[in-house]
Amino acid sequence: MEESKEQLLVNLAKRVKELRGIKGVTQEEALNDTGIQFSRIEQGKRDIQLSTLKKLCQYFEISLGDFFNASFDD
């Protein structure tokens, strides 16, 4: 079954928020570190480009494969 764009954005939002929590930084700290607006992503309102996803993975020190863990299998 194909996931809707909305469901993908919800899963993206959950994963980014989870990783930010693991790193122990606020949205403001993450913005200052990366220049990426985490609030819009974590609200599920922003679809991101591959280059942004790569930057997020570098920030969280994970691979793209690690980013798409079980949270995207829902």
C-alpha positions as CSV (number, residue, x, y, z in Angstrom):
1,M,0.0,0.0,0.0
2,E,1.3,3.4,-0.9
3,E,1.7,5.9,1.8
4,S,0.2,9.3,1.4
5,K,2.3,12.4,1.3
6,E,0.7,13.5,4.6
7,Q,1.7,10.2,6.3
8,L,5.2,10.5,5.0
9,L,5.5,14.0,6.4
10,V,4.1,12.8,9.8
11,N,6.8,10.1,9.8
12,L,9.5,12.5,8.8
13,A,8.3,14.9,11.6
14,K,8.4,12.1,14.2
15,R,11.8,10.9,13.2
16,V,13.4,14.4,13.2
17,K,11.9,15.2,16.6
18,E,13.1,11.8,17.9
19,L,16.7,12.4,16.6
20,R,16.8,16.0,18.0
21,G,15.7,14.6,21.4
22,I,18.4,12.0,21.3
23,K,20.9,14.7,20.5
24,G,19.5,16.7,23.4
25,V,19.1,20.0,21.5
26,T,16.3,22.5,21.3
27,Q,14.8,23.5,18.0
28,E,16.5,26.9,18.3
29,E,19.9,25.2,19.0
30,A,19.4,22.9,16.0
31,L,18.5,25.9,13.8
32,N,21.6,27.8,15.0
33,D,23.8,24.8,14.3
34,T,22.3,23.9,10.8
35,G,20.3,26.8,9.5
36,I,17.4,24.4,9.1
37,Q,13.9,25.4,10.5
38,F,13.1,22.4,12.6
39,S,9.7,23.7,13.8
40,R,8.1,23.5,10.3
41,I,9.6,20.0,9.7
42,E,8.5,18.7,13.1
43,Q,4.9,20.0,12.6
44,G,4.7,17.9,9.4
45,K,4.1,21.0,7.3
46,R,7.3,21.1,5.3
47,D,8.5,18.6,2.7
48,I,12.3,18.7,2.6
49,Q,14.7,18.3,-0.2
50,L,17.2,15.5,-0.4
51,S,20.0,18.0,0.3
52,T,18.3,19.0,3.5
53,L,17.8,15.4,4.5
54,K,21.5,14.8,3.9
55,K,22.4,17.8,6.1
56,L,20.1,16.5,8.8
57,C,21.8,13.1,8.7
58,Q,25.2,14.7,9.0
59,Y,24.0,16.8,11.9
60,F,22.7,13.7,13.7
61,E,25.7,11.7,12.7
62,I,23.7,8.9,11.0
63,S,23.4,7.5,7.5
64,L,20.5,8.0,5.2
65,G,19.7,4.3,5.8
66,D,19.6,4.8,9.6
67,F,17.3,7.8,9.1
68,F,14.7,5.5,7.5
69,N,14.4,3.0,10.3
70,A,11.3,1.2,11.5
71,S,9.5,4.5,12.1
72,F,8.8,4.6,8.3
73,D,7.3,1.1,8.3
74,D,4.1,2.2,10.1
